[in-house]
Amino acid sequence: MAMFETDSTGNVIATAVRRELLRLARLEEERAATEAATVPYWAPHPSSVQGHRAAALVLRTEADHFLAAS
C-alpha cells in the first residue's frame, strides 16, 4: 500500500523536493543568524552571513518553482 495514495507520483516527488528545499533554506537562515549574533551590532557582518542569506533566498525561489509546477 502506497504512503500517498491520493496524489500522483509526480506531485508527491515535487512536494517532497519543495519541502526539502524549504528545510535547507531555514537551515541557511539559522546559520546566518548564528554567525550574525557573534558580531557586535555596530560591526559589519562577515560575508558568510550574506552568503547564507543568499543561499536561503535561492532555495526558496527554487521551492516556489516546484509549487508552481504542481
N, C-alpha and C positions, 0 to 999 in steps of 0.2 A: 504494500500500500504506500503510495507516494505521500510525502510530507505536505506537499502543496497541491492538493487535488483540484482546487477551484481555479487555478491560474495556469496559463500556458507556460511551457518551459522557458521560452524567451523572456517573458515578463518576470519569472522567478529569478532568472540569472541577472537581468538588468536591475531588479530590486536589490539583490544581494550585492552586486557591484556598487550600486549607489550607496548603500548602507556602509560598505567598507570605505569608500571614498570619504564619506562624511565623518566616519570614525577617525580616519587618518588626519583629516582637516582639524578635528578637535584636538588631536594629539599635537599637531604643529602649533596651534594656538596656545595650548598649555605650555609647550616648550618656550614659546616666545614670552609668555607671561612670567615663567620661572626665571628666564635669563634677564628680563627687564627688571624684575624685582631685586636683583642683586646689585643694581646700579642706583646711586642716589638720584632723586627725581630731577635734579638740576643738570645732571651729566647726560651726555648723549648715550643712547642705547648702542650696544655692539651691533655691527652689521648683521650678525646672525639672527638678531631679533627680527629685523626686516625680512630676512630670508625665510624664516619660519612663517611669518605672516603672509608673504607672497606665495609660499607653497600651499598654505591653507586656502588662500583665495583661488588658486588654480585647481586644487582638489574639489572645492565647492562648485566651481564652474563646470568641471567635468561631471560632477554628480548631477547638476542641473540638466546636462545634455542627456543623461540616462533617463531622467524624469520625463523630458520632452519626447524621447523616443518610445517610451512605453505607453 
